[in-house]
Amino acid sequence: MRVYNCLKLGTSLLGAGMLATVVSAPAQAADAAKVAAIVKGLDNPFFQTMQKGIEEQAKANGVNVSVQAAANMGDATGQADRLTAMAMQDFDCYLVNPISVSNLVQALVPVAQKKRPIVNIDSTIDPEQAKAAGFAVSTYIGTDNVAAGALAGEEMLKLVPKGSKVALIAGIVGDVGSNARIKGFKQAVEGKLEVVVMVSADWDREKALTAATDILAAHPDLAGFFAANDIMALGVERAVQTSGKDVKVIGLDGIVDALKSIAAGELSATVAQYPYVVGAMGVEACAVAAKGKELPANVPAPVLLINKDNAEASLKNFPRPGGDYPDPFREMLK
């Protein structure tokens, strides 16, 4: 069943661990909007897909876009340094996907002082910290992570008997998105399943594998795992396969490897976000802002529960969801 909850790639290396600036879209008209985009580490395929959405939508909208990325998912300082350099240049709009709620706040101060629109996608900038620094984002585009986690919980309830024991694999300690996904899952299964343990695995596949191996040994009657992203879910699934047990594993993100795993009967399910769509909508928002139009404060991105019933179709549609989805920016550009 399809559930929408409205709640190219050109990376080069300058040296060990450092990702270079990526400039996309062919030369546009002299008056074309110029957009600076800063995303999380391209060591994660989720953000590779986001970059692709940014670049392809820029080309479609006649926008010049320059994309920079953190060296990896933990490179909060490096990401801020890249944005600081971009803030000194003359862009019409800044599209930001921060590693944490605070790491880009100070780098955005000069952007706000120039009164340039700030489009925040995927991971939120803390509004109180932004206010203290003297600015507010123009719009936020991203997943309702609590609702996405709840979809995963509802699917788990269909897969395991009532009262079963489940374990949770969270991302980085304190990460807002991870916390919201875990919260949504817990809310969905409260009083119906027993959460016996939660471990943070830092969004890392190998750490998740190790954590899951230990959990399976400590809880031999465990029935399921929920991991806050697909990278970790794939690590968990490897631990489950090694154990030889029938333990259900659900992830969240909808990366290609997870969809293939579900189609192969390994992972049980994932809640797919669409980073391609989030990136594309971010570019549309900048194009709207460049025309002087006011942006809506918050725009939820589509999510879709993917299990064995729709995994093959989802692979064919990737990196987009099948069918249409609400997009106020597309309407504003008409």
Order of alpha helices (4+ residues) and beta strands (2+ residues): beta-beta-beta-beta-alpha-beta-alpha-beta-alpha-beta-alpha-beta-alpha-beta-alpha-beta-alpha-beta-alpha-beta-alpha-beta-alpha-beta-beta-alpha-alpha
